[in-house]
Amino acid sequence: MIRRALIAVALTATTLVVLPAGPAQARPCGLDYSCTTTYYSDSAHTNAVGGKQEDCDGTTRTWGVRGPYLTFSERPCF
């Protein structure tokens, strides 16, 4: 009986462990699109902490760090 109780407590404890969320991941840029991703430190998007620019010719430029909040935009290449 005690053994079952200990197993139940152990299982409950492991299911209650919450892992911290990592930085947000931007979706991939589509083929024949130019994409801009900007990462922010807060949900109000007031403090940009990093970004990524993917151009039509395949050039990718990044700066800063990835934050937990982001905006993503894409424009078709002509």
VORO-609979 format. One record per residue (C-alpha): x, y, z; residue number from 1. Coordinates in Angstrom, 1 decimal. Each point is the difference from the previous one (the first is absolute). Last residue first. Example, Ala and Ser with C-alpha at 12.3 -4.5 7.8 and 13.67 -1.06 7.14 Angstrom:
REM residues 2
<<13.7,-1.1,7.1>,2>
<<-1.4,-3.4,0.7>,1>
This chain:
REM residues 78
<<9.0,40.2,-58.0>,78>
<<0.7,-1.5,3.4>,77>
<<-3.1,-0.4,2.2>,76>
<<0.0,1.8,3.4>,75>
<<0.2,-1.7,3.4>,74>
<<-0.5,1.3,3.5>,73>
<<0.7,-1.5,3.4>,72>
<<-0.4,1.7,3.4>,71>
<<1.5,-1.5,3.1>,70>
<<-0.2,-0.6,3.7>,69>
<<2.2,-2.2,2.2>,68>
<<3.2,1.6,-1.2>,67>
<<2.6,-1.2,-2.5>,66>
<<3.3,1.8,0.3>,65>
<<1.7,2.9,-1.7>,64>
<<0.4,0.2,-3.8>,63>
<<-0.6,-2.3,-3.0>,62>
<<0.5,0.3,-3.7>,61>
<<-1.0,-2.6,-2.5>,60>
<<0.8,0.2,-3.8>,59>
<<-2.0,-2.4,-2.0>,58>
<<-0.5,2.3,-3.1>,57>
<<-3.6,0.8,1.1>,56>
<<1.2,1.3,3.4>,55>
<<-0.2,-1.5,3.5>,54>
<<0.2,2.6,2.8>,53>
<<0.3,-1.2,3.6>,52>
<<-0.4,2.0,3.2>,51>
<<1.0,0.7,3.5>,50>
<<-0.8,1.7,3.3>,49>
<<-2.8,2.3,-1.0>,48>
<<-1.4,1.8,3.1>,47>
<<-3.6,1.3,-0.3>,46>
<<-1.7,-3.1,-1.4>,45>
<<-2.8,0.1,2.6>,44>
<<0.6,-3.7,0.8>,43>
<<3.5,0.8,1.2>,42>
<<3.6,-0.9,-0.9>,41>
<<-0.5,0.3,-3.7>,40>
<<1.1,-1.9,-3.1>,39>
<<-0.4,1.3,-3.5>,38>
<<-0.4,-2.3,-3.0>,37>
<<0.2,1.3,-3.6>,36>
<<-0.7,-2.2,-3.0>,35>
<<0.5,0.3,-3.8>,34>
<<-2.0,-2.5,-1.9>,33>
<<0.7,-2.2,-3.0>,32>
<<-0.1,-3.3,2.1>,31>
<<-1.5,0.6,3.3>,30>
<<1.9,1.3,3.1>,29>
<<-0.1,-2.5,2.8>,28>
<<-2.2,0.7,3.1>,27>
<<1.6,2.0,2.7>,26>
<<1.0,-1.8,3.2>,25>
<<-0.8,1.7,3.3>,24>
<<2.7,-0.2,2.6>,23>
<<-0.1,-2.9,2.4>,22>
<<-2.9,-0.7,2.5>,21>
<<1.0,-1.1,3.4>,20>
<<-0.9,-3.6,0.8>,19>
<<-2.8,-0.7,2.5>,18>
<<0.3,-2.9,2.3>,17>
<<-3.5,-1.0,1.1>,16>
<<0.0,-3.3,-1.9>,15>
<<3.2,-1.1,1.8>,14>
<<-1.5,0.7,3.5>,13>
<<-3.2,-1.9,-0.8>,12>
<<1.9,-3.0,-1.2>,11>
<<2.2,0.0,3.2>,10>
<<-3.0,0.4,2.2>,9>
<<-1.8,-2.9,-1.7>,8>
<<3.1,-2.2,0.3>,7>
<<0.3,0.8,3.7>,6>
<<-3.7,-0.9,0.5>,5>
<<0.4,-3.2,-1.8>,4>
<<3.0,-1.0,2.1>,3>
<<-1.8,0.9,3.2>,2>
<<-2.8,-2.4,-0.9>,1>
